[in-house]
Amino acid sequence: MIVYFTGTGNSRYCAELLAETLSDEIIDSRPFIKDGIAAELISEKPWVFVGPVYAWQMARVFVDFIRAGSFSGNRKAYFVITCGAGIGSAGAYMEALCKEKGFEYMGTHEAIMPENYVAMFPVPDEEKSRRIINVAAKRLEKRAELIKKGESLPAKKLGGKDKLLSGAVNKGFYKHYVKAKKFYTTDKCTSCGKCVKLCPLNNVSMENGSVKWGENCTHCMACICYCPAEAIEYGKASVGKRRYKCPEYK
Ligand SMILES: Cc1cc2nc3c(=O)[nH]c(=O)nc-3n(C[C@H](O)[C@H](O)[C@H](O)COP(=O)(O)O)c2cc1C
């Protein structure tokens, strides 16, 4: 079974490609997360968990979902982590998670997809995004062949920098940076409520027609990137920048 989390569609695209190639079921973790329900899932086929990297580790919100859930049946677990440039030593943390959950760790694939972190970086235009996705899709199809045969994914060679990024830098990033305080709406906001609906953590609400962010943000970028009026900004960092949505899902 393919289980995914996504903010802006990249991981959903990879999950769907795997589901098709492996003729397997696909499950979106976001409704469980939004409703605060621990998953109870059963699969005869290996588990494939697909999600974005946030500061060189699998998105914490998705790791928490896996940690809280029950996944019975097949004991093999593969991970596909989508990123803009690299995942550091995120695979080592997935291996540790497998020990905790009683899974047999089968490896982690680093899927380089378009950058979506508009609160920090510029994002590629649609043409460049499609080119990046095409390369990623070909690599992922090769990995799917290994999954089909029940083989392990090749391990990435790790350096000291990878360990530092996924370790101390990841911790500092969540502690100091992953906050919703800098989100605001401009006068382009039409109070349509799409951001409220899309937030996987129910952290966005509408009060008398104005959008408010709470304390429980994971920086998935869904609110800012899917706003139909491009009326959401993140401090000065997002102003004038293109928003990213996986071009497969408009
Ligand atoms: C909070 C946050 C942190 C990110 N950290 C990294 C990172 O450490 N390395 C990297 O290559 N990409 C990073 N990215 C880019 C995303 O991982 C990448 O674009 C991913 O494919 C987005 O997946 P999604 O569309 O399924 O949400 C980050 C994005 C966000 C929003």
The ligand as an SDF file (V2000), in Angstrom:
LIG
                    3D

 31 33  0  0  0  0  0  0  0  0999 V2000
    9.2150   23.4530    5.2160 C   0  0  0  0  0  0  0  0  0  0  0  0
    9.9760   22.9820    4.0230 C   0  0  0  0  0  0  0  0  0  0  0  0
   11.2700   22.5190    4.1480 C   0  0  0  0  0  0  0  0  0  0  0  0
   11.9580   22.0300    3.0430 C   0  0  0  0  0  0  0  0  0  0  0  0
   13.2140   21.5180    3.2190 N   0  0  0  0  0  0  0  0  0  0  0  0
   13.8830   21.0240    2.1730 C   0  0  0  0  0  0  0  0  0  0  0  0
   15.1920   20.4610    2.3450 C   0  0  0  0  0  0  0  0  0  0  0  0
   15.7310   20.3820    3.4400 O   0  0  0  0  0  0  0  0  0  0  0  0
   15.8330   19.9870    1.2480 N   0  0  0  0  0  0  0  0  0  0  0  0
   15.2710   20.0370   -0.0040 C   0  0  0  0  0  0  0  0  0  0  0  0
   15.9110   19.6090   -0.9560 O   0  0  0  0  0  0  0  0  0  0  0  0
   14.0220   20.5060   -0.1850 N   0  0  0  0  0  0  0  0  0  0  0  0
   13.3140   21.0070    0.8660 C   0  0  0  0  0  0  0  0  0  0  0  0
   12.0370   21.4900    0.6830 N   0  0  0  0  0  0  0  0  0  0  0  0
   11.3820   21.3310   -0.6460 C   0  0  0  0  0  0  0  0  0  0  0  0
   10.3320   20.2100   -0.6340 C   0  0  0  0  0  0  0  0  0  0  0  0
   10.7580   19.1180    0.1280 O   0  0  0  0  0  0  0  0  0  0  0  0
    9.9930   19.7060   -2.0480 C   0  0  0  0  0  0  0  0  0  0  0  0
    9.6640   20.7260   -2.9170 O   0  0  0  0  0  0  0  0  0  0  0  0
    8.8790   18.6630   -1.9610 C   0  0  0  0  0  0  0  0  0  0  0  0
    8.8620   17.9030   -3.1510 O   0  0  0  0  0  0  0  0  0  0  0  0
    7.4990   19.2280   -1.7230 C   0  0  0  0  0  0  0  0  0  0  0  0
    6.5980   18.1610   -1.6610 O   0  0  0  0  0  0  0  0  0  0  0  0
    5.0080   18.2950   -1.7060 P   0  0  0  0  0  0  0  0  0  0  0  0
    4.6590   19.0400   -2.9820 O   0  0  0  0  0  0  0  0  0  0  0  0
    4.5250   16.9030   -1.7310 O   0  0  0  0  0  0  0  0  0  0  0  0
    4.5770   19.0480   -0.5090 O   0  0  0  0  0  0  0  0  0  0  0  0
   11.3450   22.0100    1.7690 C   0  0  0  0  0  0  0  0  0  0  0  0
   10.0480   22.4980    1.6330 C   0  0  0  0  0  0  0  0  0  0  0  0
    9.3560   22.9800    2.7330 C   0  0  0  0  0  0  0  0  0  0  0  0
    7.9590   23.4880    2.5550 C   0  0  0  0  0  0  0  0  0  0  0  0
  1  2  1  0
  2  3  1  0
  2 30  2  0
  3  4  2  0
  4  5  1  0
  4 28  1  0
  5  6  2  0
  6  7  1  0
  6 13  1  0
  7  8  2  0
  7  9  1  0
  9 10  1  0
 10 11  2  0
 10 12  1  0
 12 13  2  0
 13 14  1  0
 14 15  1  0
 14 28  1  0
 15 16  1  0
 16 17  1  0
 16 18  1  0
 18 19  1  0
 18 20  1  0
 20 21  1  0
 20 22  1  0
 22 23  1  0
 23 24  1  0
 24 25  2  0
 24 26  1  0
 24 27  1  0
 28 29  2  0
 29 30  1  0
 30 31  1  0
M  END
$$$$
